[in-house]
């Protein structure tokens, strides 16, 4: 029984932490959505907390024996390690308007950046890509900068970005940017990606 309670607490805590992180990312980076982003963040946090609570109850009621505990603990560890494994894989595995899957990480709606070592992060949801934003992402070690301007090319890029010295710069519609990103990563080049994932 003590092991079941420990497993339930671990699963519940992991679900709550993931929900709070997701809510925080939505609140921070969906800036163009105004008050709707706060509503979405609250809904995500509540659904995550409720889902975590439901899983805790199921674990307490149904999980019996060491194998169940091991499997659930392994599932929590895998979910927590998902961002790291996705960065190690370092490819866009699926993309449609408003949904990008990086490695195994689904990213709905948010605009993304990927650093030269494969780390995924987010950018303010904006139709303007400034020189300062781009400059903060690149370093002397970076070979290629790829900018996705949206599925229909709606995002505008500061003209000064094209003149960055010592780095290959590609400004493309997002589907083409994702394909080029995957190709360049497969060649072992250090690539930085910045992509508007909707219009």
N, C-alpha and C positions, 0 to 999 in steps of 0.2 A: 504493500500500500504506500509506503514512504517513497519508493521509487516512482510509482505512478504519479504521486503529487509533485515530485520534483520534475518529472517529464512534462506534466501539465503546466507547471509554472514556467518552464523553459519555452514551451510552445507559445503560451499566452504572451510572455514577454517579447519573444521574437516577432509575433504578429503585431503587437502594439508598437514596437519600435519601428518596424517597416512602415506601418500606417502613418506614424508621425513624421518619418523622414519623407515619405511620398507627399504628405500634406504640406510640409515645409517647402519642398521643391516647387510644388504647384503655386503656393503663396508667393514665393520669391521670384519665380521666373515667368509666370504667365501674366506679365505686366500689362499687356494690351487688353486683357479681359476685365480690368477694373474690379468692381465688387463681385462679379461672378467667380473670380478666382478664389476669393475668401470663402464663398459658399461652397465651391468645389473642394477646397482644402478641409473645411469642417466636415463635409459629407464623407470624404476619404478617411479622415481620422475616426469618425463615428462608425463607419462600416468596418474599418480595420479592427477597432476595439470590439465591436459586436461579434465579428467573425472570429477574432482571437478568443473571446469569451466562450463562443459556441464550441470551438475546437477544444478548449480546456475541459468543458463539460463532457464532450465526447470521449476525450482521453480518460477522464476519471471514471466514466461509466463503462467504456468498452475495452480499453487497453489493459490487457492482462498478460503478465509474463515478461520475461527479459527480452524476447525477440521484438515485441511491440515497442518496448521502450527504446531499444537500439535503433529500430527503423525510424521512429519519430525523431529521435535525437539526430540521426543522420540527415533526415529531411530538413530539419532546422539549420543544421550546419551547411548543407548544400545551398539553401536559400540565402543564407548570410554570405556565403562565398561567391554567389552568382555574379556580382559586379567584378570580382577579381578574375574569375574564369573568363568572363566576357572580354575583359581588357587583354588577357593573355591570348585569346583567340583573335581579337582585333579586327573583326570584319562586320560589315552591315549584312546581316543574314536575310533580312526581309524588309521591304519598305513599300509603303503605299501612302497616299495623301493623309497626313495626320498620324501615321503610325510607323515608327522605325523600330526594328529589332536589331540591337547591337550585340553580337554574340548570342547570348540567351536572354538578354535584358530587353523587354518590351518598353518602348518609350512613346506613349500616346501624346500627341499634340505638341509637346515641348520641342523647342529648337535645341540642337545639340552642338557640342564641340567635342572633338577627340584629339587628345594631345599626342605628341610624337611617340610616346611609350604605350599608347593604346588606352589611356585613361579617359573614360566618358564623363562629360559634365554638361551643363546646360547654359544657355544664354537667355537674356531677356527676349521675350517674344516680340520681335520688332521687324519692321520692313526696311530698316536702315542698318547697314553694316558699316561702322565707322572705322577709320584708319587706326584710332587709338585702341579699339576693341581687338582688331586683328594684330596690331603690334604687340599687345600683351600676351598673345598666344604663341608667337614665334620666338625662336632663339637661334643663335648662330649654327647650332647642330641640325636644324630642320632643313630637309632637302626640298620639300614640296608643301605648298599651301593650297588647299582646295576649298573653294567657297561654293556652297549650294544656295542659289537665290530663290528657291521655292519650286514647287511642282509646275507652276506656270511662269516662273521667273519674276515674281512680283517684288522681291526685295531689291533695293538699290545698294550699290557698293560705292563707297568713297573712291573717286578716281585715283587718289594717291596710293591706294592699295596695289594697283597694277605696277607701280614704280618701285616696289620694295626691292632692295638690292640683295644679291646673294641667295635668292630663293626663287624657285619656280612657282609662279602664281597661275592658278586655273580658276576662272569664274564661270560656272556652268549652272544650268537648271539642276535642281537637286537630284533627280534620278540619274543624270549623267555624272554628277559629282560623286554620288555613292559608288557607281561602277568604277570610276577612275580611282577613287580611294581604295577600293578593294584590290584593284590591279597593282597600284603602287605599293600597298602593304605586302602583297604577295611577292613583290620583287625585293622586299627587305628595305625599302627606303623609309626614312623618317618623315612621316606625313602628318600634317595638322589639318583637320577638317572642321569647318564651321558651316552648319547647314540650317537654313530655314525649312521646316518640315511640312508647312502647309502651302498656302497660295504662293 
